[in-house]
Amino acid sequence: MLDNYLLAELVAFAHTGTIAQAADRLGVSQPAITRGLHKIEAELGVPLFIRQPNKLTLNPTGEFAAKQAAKVLATNQALVTDIQHFAQSQATITVGAVAPGPLIVLRQITAFPVEIKPDFFTEDQALMALQKGQVACVVTQKPIQNPQVKAEFLGTESLLVNLNRFSPLASQKQVTFKQLAGLSFIVIDQIGVWAKLIKKAIPDAKFIYQNQDNFLAIVNNSIFPFFTTNLSHFDRRRIIKLGDRVPIPIQDQSAHMDFYVNYLKVDAKRVAPLIEAWRLKWT
């Protein structure tokens, strides 16, 4: 078994080409690098170097060994990271999602030690995040199909559009995406899967994406239409003045998005109380 430090010295030498530069990169002495290169060659039992007066270079076997050593070091680092993520997930319940709405509801629950991942996952990334211990729960549009994973229905988020009350559509009880064609909307730039949906659903619309502070400033000082959902009222960070705008539900089926919370079956007892509280808060 080759020690990590020997592999690191071989990789550093391969990258820099000299013992002096390898020593600088690793913060050790040149004699330490020299001893390490001799030791790894001896432990492998094959020549790795071409030795010339005042010059040491890798032979083809040495070059191959350095590439393999780099892979082993990367794998070992990934192992350490995965274990650290897992240990962290045991101390707190780490949660991720594909959209902000479910997390807005979750933030209202203070009885559990929860850490929320700031970046949204794609549906494809969700299973890997669970398996690597990056999250204990992940919210998706569709249940994750995997024998290690349990998926539970969490709730439905429904989209509304806030329109100027003098708009021809403002008197309607509901609107369709098609009726919103050609309008310009102010949109928060972090809305996960909703961004793709509205872009696809509303023909010829213009979406002006803003961070949260700019979004609030524009919304509260303009008549631009914007979107909210049935979960927006949970978000205490946003104080929106509707002014001359009225919220109107969107009746298209795609404007009503079901969400599922997924977790590893081995974590069921640990996450069950949180999920129950989450579901109750949603309703």
KETI-731041 format. One record per atom (N, C-alpha, C): residue in three letters; x, y, z. Coordinates in steps of 0.001 Angstrom, whole numbers, padded with zeros to 6 digits, always signed. Last residue first. Layout:
# residues N
ALAXYZ;...
***
This chain:
# residues 283
THR-050077+022926+004236;THR-051532+022969+004094;THR-052151+024049+004960;TRP-047459+023336+005088;TRP-047820+023603+003687;TRP-049332+023787+003557;LYS-047488+022357+007676;LYS-047292+023793+007463;LYS-047730+024188+006055;LEU-047750+019615+007143;LEU-048806+020324+007863;LEU-048697+021835+007663;ARG-045306+019078+005881;ARG-046556+018864+005154;ARG-047711+019626+005819;TRP-043552+019666+007989;TRP-043445+020380+006711;TRP-044769+020288+005949;ALA-044181+017756+009878;ALA-044372+019175+010198;ALA-044387+020023+008932;GLU-043412+015472+008401;GLU-044795+015627+008864;GLU-045099+017090+009181;ILE-040684+015946+008071;ILE-041553+015875+006893;ILE-043014+016055+007285;LEU-039774+015819+010741;LEU-039646+017054+009969;LEU-040612+017054+008791;PRO-040319+013115+011408;PRO-040988+014213+012121;PRO-040916+015539+011366;ALA-038638+011693+009427;ALA-040105+011610+009432;ALA-040780+012751+010197;VAL-035891+011649+009616;VAL-036502+012751+008869;VAL-038027+012779+008960;ARG-035261+009401+011192;ARG-034666+010707+011508;ARG-035419+011857+010848;LYS-036538+007255+010036;LYS-036914+007655+011394;LYS-036420+009061+011718;ALA-035221+007157+007444;ALA-036665+007388+007597;ALA-037035+007903+008988;ASP-032719+006615+006556;ASP-032892+007854+007321;ASP-034345+008112+007701;VAL-032886+004397+004987;VAL-032186+004235+006271;VAL-032332+005474+007156;LYS-034038+005397+002680;LYS-034876+004629+003605;LYS-034218+004455+004972;LEU-033292+008746+001846;LEU-032853+007360+001921;LEU-033679+006625+002977;TYR-035927+010741+000407;TYR-034880+010512+001397;TYR-034487+009042+001354;ASN-037883+013341-001047;ASN-037199+012054-001184;ASN-036103+011943-000130;VAL-040943+014856-001497;VAL-039720+014859-000698;VAL-039155+013441-000705;TYR-042438+016332-004327;TYR-042224+015130-003519;TYR-040927+015289-002736;PHE-044947+018488-005651;PHE-043591+018265-005174;PHE-043552+017057-004240;ASP-046781+019617-008496;ASP-046670+018735-007331;ASP-045202+018550-006958;MET-047851+022647-009701;MET-046712+021737-009666;MET-046702+020934-008364;HIS-049698+024219-011924;HIS-049877+023585-010616;HIS-048865+022443-010508;ALA-049384+024962-014466;ALA-049157+026006-013462;ALA-049343+025485-012041;SER-050195+022893-016064;SER-048755+023000-015794;SER-048423+024079-014771;GLN-052907+023412-016386;GLN-052494+022321-015502;GLN-051024+022434-015120;ASP-053920+026826-016280;ASP-053278+025716-016985;ASP-052816+024655-015985;GLN-054835+028991-014801;GLN-055613+027759-014774;GLN-054962+026584-015485;ILE-053525+031107-012438;ILE-053335+030613-013807;ILE-053927+029214-013863;PRO-055125+033640-010445;PRO-054637+032270-010649;PRO-054501+031941-012135;ILE-054039+036891-009926;ILE-054996+036072-010668;ILE-054413+034678-010850;PRO-053797+039759-007929;PRO-053302+038399-008185;PRO-054393+037549-008836;VAL-053557+043068-009217;VAL-054406+042047-008594;VAL-053837+040669-008917;ARG-052131+046319-008652;ARG-052138+044985-009267;ARG-053025+044025-008487;ASP-051609+048785-007600;ASP-052713+048672-008558;ASP-052753+047318-009240;GLY-050152+047338-004838;GLY-050544+048601-005454;GLY-051774+048432-006335;LEU-048708+045271-003686;LEU-049450+045000-004918;LEU-049876+046287-005610;LYS-045637+045198-002382;LYS-046806+046069-002449;LYS-047519+045811-003774;ILE-044010+042738-000544;ILE-044432+043180-001867;ILE-045688+044034-001748;ILE-041393+041762+001078;ILE-042544+042609+001370;ILE-042949+043260+000057;ARG-039739+038862+001809;ARG-040259+039686+000713;ARG-041488+040462+001175;ARG-039169+037365+003982;ARG-038090+038223+003481;ARG-038585+039167+002393;ARG-041172+035659+004575;ARG-041132+036908+005343;ARG-040053+037865+004842;ASP-043030+033682+002767;ASP-041691+034270+002683;ASP-041671+035631+003365;PHE-045606+032797+002719;PHE-044746+032280+003784;PHE-043402+033016+003850;HIS-046741+033781+000448;HIS-047049+034494+001696;HIS-046220+033986+002870;SER-046080+031978-001575;SER-045297+033211-001438;SER-045539+033915-000111;LEU-047595+029787-002121;LEU-046641+029673-001013;LEU-045904+030979-000727;ASN-049073+030195-004355;ASN-049821+030019-003111;ASN-048911+029895-001891;THR-046905+032608-005953;THR-047576+031310-005843;THR-048381+031277-004548;THR-046367+035165-008450;THR-046272+034648-007092;THR-046913+033260-007102;PHE-044919+037202-011005;PHE-045528+035948-010563;PHE-045367+035761-009056;PHE-045885+040403-012401;PHE-044914+039467-011837;PHE-045671+038253-011316;PRO-046085+043342-014487;PRO-046640+042112-013923;PRO-045534+041215-013377;PHE-045170+046672-013616;PHE-044830+045432-014318;PHE-045569+044249-013683;ILE-045510+049084-012501;ILE-046744+048322-012738;ILE-046451+047060-013543;SER-043365+050059-009725;SER-043727+049959-011140;SER-045062+049235-011252;ASN-042265+049702-007224;ASN-042249+051046-007814;ASN-042581+051030-009300;ASN-042172+047118-006403;ASN-042832+048071-005513;ASN-042885+049486-006070;VAL-040693+045920-008462;VAL-042099+045550-008258;VAL-042831+046610-007434;ILE-038155+047085-008026;ILE-038891+047329-009274;ILE-040379+047045-009089;ALA-037498+046157-005448;ALA-037486+047592-005745;ALA-038312+047905-006989;LEU-037656+043383-005747;LEU-038573+044065-004837;LEU-038652+045556-005137;PHE-035546+042997-007621;PHE-036914+042577-007924;PHE-037911+043338-007055;ASN-033332+043844-006195;ASN-033764+044612-007362;ASN-035196+044276-007745;ASP-033307+041793-004219;ASP-033402+043208-003846;ASP-033906+044054-005006;GLN-033095+039372-005747;GLN-034252+039644-004892;GLN-034409+041117-004550;ASN-032116+040012-009185;ASN-031921+039430-007862;ASN-033036+039920-006937;GLN-034127+039464-012148;GLN-033455+040334-011191;GLN-033165+039563-009911;TYR-035085+039193-015525;TYR-034654+038517-014300;TYR-033823+039457-013430;ILE-037676+039659-017397;ILE-036584+040503-016904;ILE-036171+039948-015542;PHE-038936+038144-020161;PHE-038715+037935-018731;PHE-037479+038715-018302;LYS-041465+038459-022485;LYS-040129+038919-022113;LYS-040001+038800-020599;ALA-043201+036130-024650;ALA-043088+036955-023445;ALA-041637+037376-023227;ASP-043866+034435-026757;ASP-043365+035792-027056;ASP-043289+036701-025832;PRO-046062+032396-024840;PRO-045493+032757-026146;PRO-045046+034216-026190;ILE-045388+030591-022069;ILE-045947+031893-022455;ILE-045307+032359-023763;ALA-044096+028124-021626;ALA-045562+028188-021636;ALA-046130+029487-022192;LYS-041328+028352-021563;LYS-041935+027462-022553;LYS-043428+027729-022717;LYS-041022+030114-019447;LYS-040431+030429-020745;LYS-041071+029607-021849;ILE-042234+028753-017363;ILE-042870+029968-017873;ILE-042310+030363-019235;LEU-040414+026492-017099;LEU-041842+026322-017383;LEU-042452+027584-017986;LYS-037925+027495-016451;LYS-038088+026765-017710;LYS-039556+026671-018092;ALA-038594+028587-013935;ALA-038038+029420-015008;ALA-038230+028765-016371;TRP-039378+026545-012219;TRP-040399+027449-012747;TRP-039877+028278-013914;VAL-037130+025246-011255;VAL-037825+024657-012399;VAL-038911+025559-012970;GLY-035676+028164-009860;GLY-035576+026737-010145;GLY-036356+026322-011374;ILE-035555+030820-009403;ILE-036869+030195-009214;ILE-036866+028732-009654;GLN-033777+033364-009209;GLN-033580+032030-008649;GLN-034939+031391-008367;ASP-034457+035895-010132;ASP-033552+035078-010954;ASP-033300+033677-010400;ILE-037832+036982-010317;ILE-036657+036709-009477;ILE-035774+035691-010188;VAL-039034+039025-012926;VAL-038931+037680-012363;VAL-037694+037590-011475;ILE-041370+040979-014577;ILE-040233+041014-013660;ILE-040204+039675-012926;PHE-042418+040587-017961;PHE-042556+040237-016549;PHE-041254+040486-015803;SER-044342+041638-020680;SER-043020+041667-020041;SER-043209+041477-018539;LEU-046398+039764-023037;LEU-046184+040669-021910;LEU-044737+040602-021421;GLY-046788+037838-025012;GLY-046292+039146-025404;GLY-046050+040115-024271;ALA-049459+036068-023443;ALA-048486+036173-024539;ALA-048105+037625-024796;LEU-051358+035466-021634;LEU-050262+036329-021168;LEU-049210+036564-022244;GLN-053015+033620-022735;GLN-053516+034991-022633;GLN-052432+035976-022190;LYS-051533+031289-022362;LYS-051684+031823-023718;LYS-052161+033271-023697;PHE-051900+030724-019689;PHE-050584+031167-020145;PHE-050696+031834-021516;THR-055070+032096-018632;THR-054229+031021-019163;THR-052873+031597-019546;VAL-056716+033128-015591;VAL-056167+033370-016926;VAL-055392+032131-017359;GLN-059657+033756-013599;GLN-058483+032964-013953;GLN-057999+033390-015328;LYS-061440+035807-013357;LYS-061156+035012-012167;LYS-059928+034135-012360;GLN-060782+039019-014840;GLN-061056+037588-014946;GLN-060710+036874-013639;SER-059974+041584-014727;SER-061330+041310-014245;SER-061672+039820-014270;ALA-057514+041727-015925;ALA-057579+041823-014466;ALA-058959+041504-013903;LEU-057253+041828-018625;LEU-057333+040499-018012;LEU-057625+040547-016515;PRO-056980+044499-019294;PRO-058201+043798-019720;PRO-058370+042438-019049;SER-055682+046347-016489;SER-055466+045435-017610;SER-056780+044762-017993;PHE-056001+047703-014208;PHE-056624+048301-015393;PHE-056397+047449-016639;ARG-054518+046381-012370;ARG-055970+046228-012273;ARG-056716+046877-013431;ASN-051770+044545-013549;ASN-052341+045869-013330;ASN-053867+045773-013354;LEU-051354+041279-012081;LEU-051552+042170-013223;LEU-052104+043521-012780;ASN-049649+038555-011183;ASN-050125+039806-010598;ASN-050148+040873-011684;VAL-050435+035164-011438;VAL-049827+036317-012080;VAL-050469+037570-011494;LEU-049581+032146-009700;LEU-050485+033271-009933;LEU-049720+034358-010668;LEU-049245+028608-009453;LEU-048734+029889-009930;LEU-049862+030907-010105;SER-049021+026410-006713;SER-049813+026914-007835;SER-049398+028341-008171;GLU-047747+023422-005462;GLU-047534+024860-005582;GLU-048240+025341-006842;THR-048643+020833-003266;THR-048765+021408-004603;THR-048537+022909-004533;GLY-046676+018458-001320;GLY-047710+019465-001528;GLY-047694+019966-002956;LEU-045455+015915-000920;LEU-045293+016997+000043;LEU-046403+018038-000089;PHE-045364+012423-001122;PHE-045970+013656-001622;PHE-045900+014716-000532;GLU-042236+010782-000758;GLU-043558+011093-000214;GLU-044068+012386-000832;ALA-040021+008109-001385;ALA-040558+009395-001826;ALA-041957+009579-001255;LYS-037056+006493-000470;LYS-038485+006621-000211;LYS-038921+008021-000632;VAL-034442+004593-001959;VAL-035066+005892-001690;VAL-036566+005751-001446;GLN-033290+002331-002875;GLN-032769+002859-001616;GLN-033567+004058-001108;PRO-034445+001826-005359;PRO-034795+000950-004230;PRO-034293+001445-002882;ASN-035819+004617-007026;ASN-034597+003927-006626;ASN-034925+003066-005409;GLN-037090+007247-008425;GLN-037293+005801-008532;GLN-035972+005085-008253;ILE-038332+010072-006883;ILE-037123+009389-007333;ILE-037371+007885-007301;PRO-041310+011624-008034;PRO-040656+010758-007045;PRO-039414+010103-007638;LYS-040920+014878-009469;LYS-041335+013486-009613;LYS-040648+012652-008537;GLN-039913+017262-008539;GLN-041243+017248-009157;GLN-041803+015835-009270;THR-038334+017129-005241;THR-038350+017043-006702;THR-039788+017095-007205;VAL-036238+017719-002531;VAL-037583+017889-003073;VAL-037515+017950-004590;VAL-034403+015678-000361;VAL-034377+016520-001554;VAL-035771+016530-002164;CYS-032668+015118+002690;CYS-033939+015173+001957;CYS-033750+016046+000725;ALA-030027+015150+003264;ALA-030818+014068+003855;ALA-032180+013975+003188;VAL-027273+015752+001030;VAL-028553+016135+001624;VAL-029181+014909+002278;GLN-024892+014512+000565;GLN-024919+015973+000505;GLN-026201+016522+001114;GLY-024616+011777+000410;GLY-024751+012370+001732;GLY-024730+013880+001737;LYS-024646+010583-002004;LYS-023352+011087-001551;LYS-023424+011726-000168;GLN-027341+010043-002347;GLN-026416+008922-002206;GLN-025051+009362-001699;LEU-028428+012641-002649;LEU-028818+011762-001541;LEU-027770+010692-001285;ALA-027159+013471-004989;ALA-026998+014259-003764;ALA-027380+013445-002535;MET-028113+011610-006818;MET-026693+011601-006475;MET-026448+012368-005177;LEU-030807+012426-006976;LEU-030460+011104-006452;LEU-029002+011059-006015;ALA-030555+015081-008106;ALA-031161+014838-006796;ALA-030751+013500-006190;GLN-029717+015562-010659;GLN-028720+015657-009591;GLN-029249+015175-008239;ASP-032000+015437-012228;ASP-030965+014420-012420;ASP-029945+014415-011282;GLU-033404+017707-011494;GLU-033983+016403-011168;GLU-032913+015311-011253;THR-030986+019986-010131;THR-031821+019503-011216;THR-032395+018158-010779;PHE-031079+022028-007149;PHE-030669+020839-007887;PHE-031513+020706-009147;PHE-030165+025366-006270;PHE-031166+024366-006627;PHE-030545+023211-007391;ASP-028260+026442-003467;ASP-028395+026268-004916;ASP-029392+025157-005215;PRO-028287+026318-000665;PRO-028687+027557-001343;PRO-028920+027407-002842;LYS-029735+023891+001419;LYS-028765+024124+000354;LYS-029187+025352-000453;ILE-030390+024392+004779;ILE-030959+024428+003431;ILE-029858+024734+002426;GLU-030486+022526+007693;GLU-029617+023335+006828;GLU-030165+023242+005408;VAL-032144+022319+010801;VAL-032191+022160+009348;VAL-031169+023076+008685;PRO-033211+021041+013601;PRO-031938+021582+013098;PRO-031802+021325+011599;PHE-036627+022044+014248;PHE-035662+021029+013829;PHE-034368+021703+013368;ALA-038436+024039+014717;ALA-038270+023032+015777;ALA-037220+021984+015447;THR-039142+025865+012831;THR-037935+026148+013620;THR-037634+025084+014668;ILE-040404+026464+009774;ILE-040363+025418+010800;ILE-039053+025550+011567;GLN-040162+028210+007748;GLN-041081+028602+008822;GLN-041078+027600+009976;ARG-038623+027026+005854;ARG-037986+028036+006707;ARG-038890+028487+007850;LEU-040431+025474+004405;LEU-039547+024830+005383;LEU-038929+025838+006341;VAL-041549+027319+002633;VAL-042375+026730+003693;VAL-041486+026164+004800;ILE-039309+027751+001054;ILE-039940+028890+001728;ILE-040803+028390+002884;LEU-038936+025245-000015;LEU-037967+025716+000976;LEU-038489+026938+001724;PRO-041014+025038-001882;PRO-040966+024123-000736;PRO-040018+024588+000369;GLY-040173+027285-003666;GLY-041405+027244-002888;GLY-041376+026308-001693;PRO-037824+027018-005246;PRO-037773+027698-003949;PRO-038997+027518-003068;ALA-036815+023790-006601;ALA-037545+025054-006694;ALA-037601+025697-005310;VAL-035574+021478-006040;VAL-035486+021914-007437;VAL-036182+023254-007644;ALA-033603+021249-002987;ALA-034845+021236-003761;ALA-034578+021700-005185;GLY-032321+019938+000162;GLY-032195+020617-001119;GLY-033495+020499-001890;VAL-031238+019852+003530;VAL-032333+019751+002569;VAL-031997+020532+001306;THR-030021+018156+006329;THR-029698+019008+005194;THR-030705+018762+004077;ILE-030315+018134+009567;ILE-031053+017598+008425;ILE-030848+018564+007266;THR-027254+017601+011379;THR-028387+018419+010982;THR-029092+017730+009817;ALA-025701+015345+011864;ALA-025843+016353+012908;ALA-027037+017261+012637;GLN-025737+013942+009527;GLN-026244+013282+010722;GLN-026479+014277+011849;SER-024536+015619+007718;SER-025964+015349+007530;SER-026567+014649+008738;GLN-021913+015485+008561;GLN-022648+016735+008744;GLN-024153+016498+008647;ALA-021300+012905+007715;ALA-021255+013221+009144;ALA-022041+014493+009445;PHE-021524+013266+004937;PHE-022412+012337+005635;PHE-022468+012666+007122;HIS-019475+015072+004428;HIS-020861+015452+004131;HIS-021838+014567+004896;GLN-017316+013450+005182;GLN-017586+014683+005921;GLN-019015+015164+005702;ILE-017510+011470+003228;ILE-017661+011103+004640;ILE-017980+012337+005484;ASP-017030+013001+000915;ASP-018305+012294+001080;ASP-018561+011931+002541;THR-014390+013866+001402;THR-015485+014833+001275;THR-016836+014178+001507;VAL-012998+011424+001389;VAL-012983+012269+002586;VAL-014165+013238+002564;LEU-013512+010642-001265;LEU-013941+009806-000139;LEU-014026+010628+001139;ALA-012219+012634-002673;ALA-013678+012512-002800;ALA-014250+011683-001654;GLN-009616+012005-001975;GLN-010175+013282-001540;GLN-011694+013261-001611;ASN-009367+009517-003241;ASN-009238+009600-001785;ASN-009840+010896-001240;THR-009614+010314-005907;THR-010602+009400-005320;THR-010575+009472-003801;ALA-007320+011878-006166;ALA-008642+012487-006368;ALA-009739+011631-005743;LEU-005365+009928-005723;LEU-005465+011070-004816;LEU-006831+011742-004926;VAL-005836+008277-007948;VAL-006013+007748-006591;VAL-006178+008889-005586;LYS-005167+010008-010043;LYS-006537+009485-009935;LYS-006822+008975-008526;ALA-002455+010382-009550;ALA-003353+011540-009504;ALA-004807+011095-009356;ALA-001521+007798-010014;ALA-001428+008359-008664;ALA-002368+009550-008506;GLN-001865+007607-012748;GLN-002675+006758-011874;GLN-002677+007280-010441;LYS+000058+009477-013540;LYS-001355+009678-013901;LYS-002272+008853-013001;ALA+002372+008270-012527;ALA+001970+009588-012034;ALA+000499+009868-012348;ALA+002498+005921-014032;ALA+002320+005836-012579;ALA+001838+007164-012006;PHE+003000+006974-016568;PHE+001749+006249-016321;PHE+001451+006190-014828;GLU+005527+008026-016075;GLU+004445+008922-016486;GLU+003080+008275-016237;GLY+006924+005665-015476;GLY+006783+006707-014462;GLY+005659+007676-014783;THR+006839+004408-017930;THR+006173+003778-016782;THR+005944+004790-015670;PRO+008375+006253-019469;PRO+006949+006021-019759;PRO+006186+005356-018615;ASN+010314+008039-016921;ASN+010222+007200-018112;ASN+008731+006939-018391;LEU+010912+011346-015787;LEU+010084+010144-015751;LEU+010221+009359-017045;THR+014209+012498-014926;THR+012946+012591-015662;THR+012188+011276-015541;LEU+016768+014392-013619;LEU+015897+013246-013353;LEU+014585+013467-014097;LYS+020115+015485-013671;LYS+018789+015524-014291;LYS+018030+014235-014003;ASN+022786+015305-013014;ASN+022058+016525-012646;ASN+020668+016625-013276;PRO+023202+012790-015343;PRO+023906+013717-014454;PRO+023101+015006-014255;GLN+020083+010945-015336;GLN+021238+011506-016032;GLN+021948+012445-015067;ARG+017693+008501-015235;ARG+018654+009248-014441;ARG+019845+009640-015296;ILE+014364+008159-015574;ILE+015588+008175-016381;ILE+016565+009076-015643;PHE+012186+006214-013478;PHE+012916+007421-013842;PHE+014052+007132-014816;LEU+011039+003905-012606;LEU+010127+004995-012953;LEU+010837+006188-013577;PRO+011385+000384-012539;PRO+012013+001690-012768;PRO+010976+002727-013201;VAL+009606-001360-009916;VAL+009872-001140-011348;VAL+010533+000222-011508;GLY+008723-001602-007308;GLY+009605-002638-007845;GLY+009852-002544-009331;LEU+007222-000031-005665;LEU+006578-000562-006866;LEU+007410-001666-007508;GLU+009143+000587-003750;GLU+007940-000145-003340;GLU+007190-000723-004534;ALA+011040+002015-005256;ALA+011412+000751-004612;ALA+010178-000067-004245;GLU+009541+004225-006020;GLU+010107+003361-007059;GLU+010455+001996-006472;ILE+009037+005324-003550;ILE+007899+004837-004334;ILE+008374+003923-005455;LYS+011686+005963-002732;LYS+010883+004998-001978;LYS+009723+004453-002807;HIS+012539+007901-004539;HIS+013275+006629-004445;HIS+012401+005563-003782;LEU+010691+009860-003896;LEU+010697+009294-005248;LEU+011447+007965-005277;GLY+011411+010418-001212;GLY+010081+009914-001539;GLY+010026+009260-002907;ARG+013982+011450-001439;ARG+013764+010200-000708;ARG+012414+009577-001074;THR+013349+013793-002898;THR+014261+012787-003458;THR+014062+011439-002779;ILE+011729+015135-001055;ILE+011176+014719-002356;ILE+012035+013613-002958;ALA+013614+015576+000962;ALA+012409+014788+001259;ALA+011761+014288-000027;PRO+015496+017238-000293;PRO+015877+015869+000083;PRO+014666+014984+000393;GLN+013831+019577-000547;GLN+014224+018812-001731;GLN+014692+017402-001364;SER+011159+019812+001915;SER+012534+020004+001455;SER+012811+019174+000207;VAL+007831+021123+001211;VAL+008775+020238+001899;VAL+010169+020491+001337;GLY+005661+022239-000183;GLY+006121+022842+001059;GLY+007017+021941+001881;LEU+004815+021434-002635;LEU+004314+020680-001485;LEU+004754+021259-000145;ARG+006095+023271-004315;ARG+004648+023070-004429;ARG+004086+022405-003178;ASP+008782+022976-003616;ASP+008094+024248-003374;ASP+006576+024064-003378;ALA+009219+020353-004532;ALA+009372+020656-003109;ALA+008655+021953-002751;ALA+008866+020745-007258;ALA+007957+019841-006552;ALA+008006+020108-005052;GLN+011045+022393-007787;GLN+009692+022937-007922;GLN+008655+022057-007227;ALA+013158+020573-007242;ALA+013062+021851-006534;ALA+011644+022415-006594;ILE+012762+018488-009029;ILE+012636+018217-007598;ILE+012442+019515-006824;THR+010778+019192-011944;THR+012023+019267-011175;THR+011742+018981-009710;GLY+008284+018930-013100;GLY+009458+018524-013873;GLY+010770+018599-013134;THR+005661+019429-012285;THR+006638+020524-012293;THR+007900+020197-013078;HIS+004186+017073-012568;HIS+003617+018349-013007;HIS+004668+019440-013157;ALA+005828+015093-011496;ALA+005364+014970-012882;ALA+004855+016302-013412;PHE+006081+016026-008869;PHE+007268+015961-009730;PHE+006859+015878-011198;ALA+003430+015712-008022;ALA+004036+017045-008043;ALA+005268+017073-008936;VAL+003198+012917-008194;VAL+002354+013780-009027;VAL+002949+015176-009133;LEU+005074+012141-006240;LEU+005235+011707-007626;LEU+004430+012601-008565;GLU+003940+013312-003957;GLU+005272+013732-004406;GLU+005520+013331-005850;ALA+001525+011926-003787;ALA+001504+013374-003994;ALA+002855+013879-004484;LEU+002452+009348-003256;LEU+001715+009607-004496;LEU+001717+011098-004818;LEU+003541+009825-000731;LEU+004408+009387-001826;LEU+003739+009639-003175;TYR+001287+010509+000734;TYR+002324+011525+000558;TYR+003289+011148-000554;ASN-000233+008165+000782;ASN-000691+009310-000008;ASN+000418+010316-000265;ASP+001656+005123+000486;ASP+001134+006240+001259;ASP+000757+007400+000344;LEU+000702+002085-000984;LEU+001499+003302-001098;LEU+000848+004428-000309;MET+000847-001192+000000;MET+000000+000000+000000;MET+000886+001247+000000;
***
